[in-house]
Amino acid sequence: MSHDSLYTIPRKFRAPYSDADGTGTLFASTATSFTARIATVTKPVLSTTAFVFPNDGNLGFMQFYGAGADNTTFDVKVIGWTECLFGGSVASMWFPKTQWHGACTLSALTGVSGHAKFTDTYRLADTIVEEATTTTDIVGTTTVISPAADVDPGIVVFDKFGASLIEVQFDMTGATSGGVLIAGF
Protein backbone atom coordinates (compact mmCIF):
# COMPACT_ATOMS: atom_id res chain seq x y z
CA MET A 1 0.00 0.00 0.00
CA SER A 2 1.34 3.40 -0.97
CA HIS A 3 1.62 6.06 1.72
CA ASP A 4 1.26 8.76 -0.93
CA SER A 5 -2.52 8.61 -0.55
CA LEU A 6 -2.47 9.12 3.23
CA TYR A 7 -2.88 12.87 3.54
CA THR A 8 -5.65 15.30 4.33
CA ILE A 9 -7.11 17.23 1.42
CA PRO A 10 -8.54 20.61 2.42
CA ARG A 11 -12.10 21.34 1.40
CA LYS A 12 -12.66 23.88 -1.33
CA PHE A 13 -11.64 27.42 -0.54
CA ARG A 14 -14.39 29.79 0.54
CA ALA A 15 -14.22 33.18 -1.05
CA PRO A 16 -15.91 35.87 1.04
CA TYR A 17 -18.44 38.12 -0.68
CA SER A 18 -20.13 41.36 0.27
CA ASP A 19 -23.43 39.50 0.66
CA ALA A 20 -24.65 36.14 1.97
CA ASP A 21 -25.53 34.48 -1.36
CA GLY A 22 -22.20 35.15 -3.13
CA THR A 23 -23.63 37.34 -5.87
CA GLY A 24 -22.00 40.52 -4.58
CA THR A 25 -18.44 41.70 -4.95
CA LEU A 26 -15.45 39.76 -3.66
CA PHE A 27 -14.68 40.90 -0.10
CA ALA A 28 -11.64 43.15 0.08
CA SER A 29 -11.03 45.20 3.20
CA THR A 30 -9.54 48.69 2.96
CA ALA A 31 -9.20 49.11 6.75
CA THR A 32 -6.12 50.92 7.97
CA SER A 33 -6.19 49.56 11.52
CA PHE A 34 -7.46 46.58 13.48
CA THR A 35 -10.71 46.85 15.43
CA ALA A 36 -10.41 46.03 19.12
CA ARG A 37 -12.63 43.12 20.12
CA ILE A 38 -14.20 42.48 23.53
CA ALA A 39 -16.75 39.97 24.78
CA THR A 40 -20.23 40.63 23.43
CA VAL A 41 -23.78 39.25 23.56
CA THR A 42 -24.11 39.82 19.81
CA LYS A 43 -22.91 37.11 17.42
CA PRO A 44 -20.10 38.53 15.21
CA VAL A 45 -21.04 39.11 11.55
CA LEU A 46 -19.41 40.25 8.30
CA SER A 47 -18.53 43.93 8.29
CA THR A 48 -16.74 46.29 5.94
CA THR A 49 -13.49 45.64 7.78
CA ALA A 50 -13.63 41.96 8.73
CA PHE A 51 -14.72 38.64 7.26
CA VAL A 52 -16.45 36.25 9.70
CA PHE A 53 -17.12 32.62 8.77
CA PRO A 54 -18.29 29.53 10.64
CA ASN A 55 -15.74 27.06 11.96
CA ASP A 56 -15.28 24.23 9.47
CA GLY A 57 -12.95 21.58 10.91
CA ASN A 58 -10.12 21.91 13.39
CA LEU A 59 -7.53 23.60 11.19
CA GLY A 60 -7.81 26.65 8.95
CA PHE A 61 -6.00 26.95 5.62
CA MET A 62 -5.68 30.57 4.44
CA GLN A 63 -4.40 32.10 1.22
CA PHE A 64 -4.33 35.91 1.11
CA TYR A 65 -4.94 38.30 -1.76
CA GLY A 66 -5.19 42.02 -2.24
CA ALA A 67 -5.13 44.95 -4.61
CA GLY A 68 -2.06 47.09 -5.05
CA ALA A 69 1.32 46.99 -6.69
CA ASP A 70 3.74 44.07 -6.50
CA ASN A 71 5.51 44.04 -3.11
CA THR A 72 2.94 46.19 -1.29
CA THR A 73 1.86 44.96 2.12
CA PHE A 74 -0.94 44.51 4.63
CA ASP A 75 -1.25 43.04 8.11
CA VAL A 76 -3.74 40.34 9.11
CA LYS A 77 -5.25 39.36 12.44
CA VAL A 78 -7.28 36.16 12.87
CA ILE A 79 -9.66 36.13 15.83
CA GLY A 80 -11.50 33.06 17.08
CA TRP A 81 -14.92 33.61 18.64
CA THR A 82 -16.20 31.12 21.22
CA GLU A 83 -19.79 31.16 22.42
CA CYS A 84 -20.28 30.59 26.14
CA LEU A 85 -23.74 29.62 27.36
CA PHE A 86 -24.82 30.72 30.83
CA GLY A 87 -27.70 28.77 32.39
CA GLY A 88 -28.22 26.50 29.40
CA SER A 89 -29.30 28.51 26.38
CA VAL A 90 -30.90 31.29 28.45
CA ALA A 91 -28.02 33.74 28.02
CA SER A 92 -24.87 33.57 25.97
CA MET A 93 -21.80 35.66 25.30
CA TRP A 94 -19.17 35.57 22.56
CA PHE A 95 -15.52 35.73 23.64
CA PRO A 96 -12.71 36.71 21.22
CA LYS A 97 -9.16 35.33 21.15
CA THR A 98 -6.41 36.25 18.70
CA GLN A 99 -5.49 33.04 16.86
CA TRP A 100 -2.89 34.37 14.42
CA HIS A 101 -1.31 37.69 13.45
CA GLY A 102 1.01 38.30 10.53
CA ALA A 103 2.06 40.44 7.58
CA CYS A 104 1.53 39.71 3.87
CA THR A 105 3.37 41.00 0.80
CA LEU A 106 1.57 40.97 -2.55
CA SER A 107 3.27 39.22 -5.47
CA ALA A 108 3.32 39.53 -9.23
CA LEU A 109 0.81 36.62 -9.34
CA THR A 110 -2.60 38.01 -10.29
CA GLY A 111 -6.16 36.80 -10.69
CA VAL A 112 -7.58 36.02 -14.11
CA SER A 113 -8.55 38.67 -16.65
CA GLY A 114 -12.26 38.38 -17.38
CA HIS A 115 -13.07 36.23 -14.34
CA ALA A 116 -16.40 37.20 -12.78
CA LYS A 117 -14.94 37.60 -9.26
CA PHE A 118 -11.16 37.04 -8.92
CA THR A 119 -10.01 39.42 -11.64
CA ASP A 120 -6.48 40.44 -12.57
CA THR A 121 -6.81 43.50 -10.31
CA TYR A 122 -6.11 41.15 -7.37
CA ARG A 123 -2.68 39.78 -6.48
CA LEU A 124 -1.90 36.75 -4.33
CA ALA A 125 0.39 37.18 -1.32
CA ASP A 126 3.65 35.28 -1.74
CA THR A 127 5.48 36.39 1.39
CA ILE A 128 3.82 35.88 4.77
CA VAL A 129 5.55 36.61 8.06
CA GLU A 130 4.09 35.59 11.41
CA GLU A 131 4.16 38.21 14.18
CA ALA A 132 5.63 36.00 16.91
CA THR A 133 5.11 38.53 19.70
CA THR A 134 1.34 38.64 19.26
CA THR A 135 0.55 35.07 18.21
CA THR A 136 -0.44 32.41 20.71
CA ASP A 137 0.67 29.11 19.23
CA ILE A 138 0.52 26.92 22.33
CA VAL A 139 0.63 23.55 20.58
CA GLY A 140 2.88 24.39 17.64
CA THR A 141 0.20 24.01 14.98
CA THR A 142 0.55 27.30 13.11
CA THR A 143 2.52 26.82 9.93
CA VAL A 144 3.42 29.61 7.53
CA ILE A 145 4.49 28.48 4.08
CA SER A 146 6.05 31.40 2.28
CA PRO A 147 7.81 30.29 -0.92
CA ALA A 148 10.38 32.16 -2.97
CA ALA A 149 9.07 35.59 -3.95
CA ASP A 150 6.71 35.80 -6.95
CA VAL A 151 6.81 32.05 -7.58
CA ASP A 152 3.93 30.56 -5.58
CA PRO A 153 1.31 31.98 -3.24
CA GLY A 154 2.03 31.69 0.46
CA ILE A 155 -0.37 29.94 2.84
CA VAL A 156 -1.06 29.80 6.56
CA VAL A 157 -2.34 26.69 8.33
CA PHE A 158 -3.53 27.35 11.88
CA ASP A 159 -5.37 25.65 14.75
CA LYS A 160 -8.82 27.10 15.40
CA PHE A 161 -8.69 26.06 19.09
CA GLY A 162 -12.38 25.12 19.07
CA ALA A 163 -13.67 28.55 18.03
CA SER A 164 -17.25 28.61 16.72
CA LEU A 165 -16.53 31.52 14.36
CA ILE A 166 -13.34 32.86 12.82
CA GLU A 167 -12.92 36.57 12.07
CA VAL A 168 -10.18 37.85 9.75
CA GLN A 169 -9.26 41.54 10.07
CA PHE A 170 -6.96 43.57 7.83
CA ASP A 171 -4.73 46.62 8.23
CA MET A 172 -3.48 48.16 4.97
CA THR A 173 0.17 49.13 5.39
CA GLY A 174 0.75 49.83 1.69
CA ALA A 175 -1.68 47.71 -0.34
CA THR A 176 -5.03 49.16 -1.45
CA SER A 177 -7.11 46.25 -0.08
CA GLY A 178 -6.76 42.75 1.33
CA GLY A 179 -8.82 39.58 1.52
CA VAL A 180 -8.58 35.87 2.28
CA LEU A 181 -9.49 32.58 0.62
CA ILE A 182 -10.11 30.06 3.39
CA ALA A 183 -10.75 26.33 3.83
CA GLY A 184 -11.14 24.12 6.87
CA PHE A 185 -9.93 20.58 7.32
C-alpha positions in Angstrom: 0.0 0.0 0.0 1.3 3.4 -1.0 1.6 6.1 1.7 1.3 8.8 -0.9 -2.5 8.6 -0.5 -2.5 9.1 3.2 -2.9 12.9 3.5 -5.6 15.3 4.3 -7.1 17.2 1.4 -8.5 20.6 2.4 -12.1 21.3 1.4 -12.7 23.9 -1.3 -11.6 27.4 -0.5 -14.4 29.8 0.5 -14.2 33.2 -1.1 -15.9 35.9 1.0 -18.4 38.1 -0.7 -20.1 41.4 0.3 -23.4 39.5 0.7 -24.7 36.1 2.0 -25.5 34.5 -1.4 -22.2 35.1 -3.1 -23.6 37.3 -5.9 -22.0 40.5 -4.6 -18.4 41.7 -4.9 -15.5 39.8 -3.7 -14.7 40.9 -0.1 -11.6 43.1 0.1 -11.0 45.2 3.2 -9.5 48.7 3.0 -9.2 49.1 6.7 -6.1 50.9 8.0 -6.2 49.6 11.5 -7.5 46.6 13.5 -10.7 46.8 15.4 -10.4 46.0 19.1 -12.6 43.1 20.1 -14.2 42.5 23.5 -16.7 40.0 24.8 -20.2 40.6 23.4 -23.8 39.2 23.6 -24.1 39.8 19.8 -22.9 37.1 17.4 -20.1 38.5 15.2 -21.0 39.1 11.6 -19.4 40.3 8.3 -18.5 43.9 8.3 -16.7 46.3 5.9 -13.5 45.6 7.8 -13.6 42.0 8.7 -14.7 38.6 7.3 -16.5 36.2 9.7 -17.1 32.6 8.8 -18.3 29.5 10.6 -15.7 27.1 12.0 -15.3 24.2 9.5 -12.9 21.6 10.9 -10.1 21.9 13.4 -7.5 23.6 11.2 -7.8 26.7 9.0 -6.0 27.0 5.6 -5.7 30.6 4.4 -4.4 32.1 1.2 -4.3 35.9 1.1 -4.9 38.3 -1.8 -5.2 42.0 -2.2 -5.1 44.9 -4.6 -2.1 47.1 -5.0 1.3 47.0 -6.7 3.7 44.1 -6.5 5.5 44.0 -3.1 2.9 46.2 -1.3 1.9 45.0 2.1 -0.9 44.5 4.6 -1.2 43.0 8.1 -3.7 40.3 9.1 -5.3 39.4 12.4 -7.3 36.2 12.9 -9.7 36.1 15.8 -11.5 33.1 17.1 -14.9 33.6 18.6 -16.2 31.1 21.2 -19.8 31.2 22.4 -20.3 30.6 26.1 -23.7 29.6 27.4 -24.8 30.7 30.8 -27.7 28.8 32.4 -28.2 26.5 29.4 -29.3 28.5 26.4 -30.9 31.3 28.5 -28.0 33.7 28.0 -24.9 33.6 26.0 -21.8 35.7 25.3 -19.2 35.6 22.6 -15.5 35.7 23.6 -12.7 36.7 21.2 -9.2 35.3 21.1 -6.4 36.3 18.7 -5.5 33.0 16.9 -2.9 34.4 14.4 -1.3 37.7 13.5 1.0 38.3 10.5 2.1 40.4 7.6 1.5 39.7 3.9 3.4 41.0 0.8 1.6 41.0 -2.5 3.3 39.2 -5.5 3.3 39.5 -9.2 0.8 36.6 -9.3 -2.6 38.0 -10.3 -6.2 36.8 -10.7 -7.6 36.0 -14.1 -8.5 38.7 -16.6 -12.3 38.4 -17.4 -13.1 36.2 -14.3 -16.4 37.2 -12.8 -14.9 37.6 -9.3 -11.2 37.0 -8.9 -10.0 39.4 -11.6 -6.5 40.4 -12.6 -6.8 43.5 -10.3 -6.1 41.1 -7.4 -2.7 39.8 -6.5 -1.9 36.7 -4.3 0.4 37.2 -1.3 3.6 35.3 -1.7 5.5 36.4 1.4 3.8 35.9 4.8 5.6 36.6 8.1 4.1 35.6 11.4 4.2 38.2 14.2 5.6 36.0 16.9 5.1 38.5 19.7 1.3 38.6 19.3 0.5 35.1 18.2 -0.4 32.4 20.7 0.7 29.1 19.2 0.5 26.9 22.3 0.6 23.6 20.6 2.9 24.4 17.6 0.2 24.0 15.0 0.5 27.3 13.1 2.5 26.8 9.9 3.4 29.6 7.5 4.5 28.5 4.1 6.1 31.4 2.3 7.8 30.3 -0.9 10.4 32.2 -3.0 9.1 35.6 -4.0 6.7 35.8 -7.0 6.8 32.1 -7.6 3.9 30.6 -5.6 1.3 32.0 -3.2 2.0 31.7 0.5 -0.4 29.9 2.8 -1.1 29.8 6.6 -2.3 26.7 8.3 -3.5 27.3 11.9 -5.4 25.6 14.7 -8.8 27.1 15.4 -8.7 26.1 19.1 -12.4 25.1 19.1 -13.7 28.5 18.0 -17.3 28.6 16.7 -16.5 31.5 14.4 -13.3 32.9 12.8 -12.9 36.6 12.1 -10.2 37.8 9.8 -9.3 41.5 10.1 -7.0 43.6 7.8 -4.7 46.6 8.2 -3.5 48.2 5.0 0.2 49.1 5.4 0.8 49.8 1.7 -1.7 47.7 -0.3 -5.0 49.2 -1.4 -7.1 46.3 -0.1 -6.8 42.8 1.3 -8.8 39.6 1.5 -8.6 35.9 2.3 -9.5 32.6 0.6 -10.1 30.1 3.4 -10.7 26.3 3.8 -11.1 24.1 6.9 -9.9 20.6 7.3 
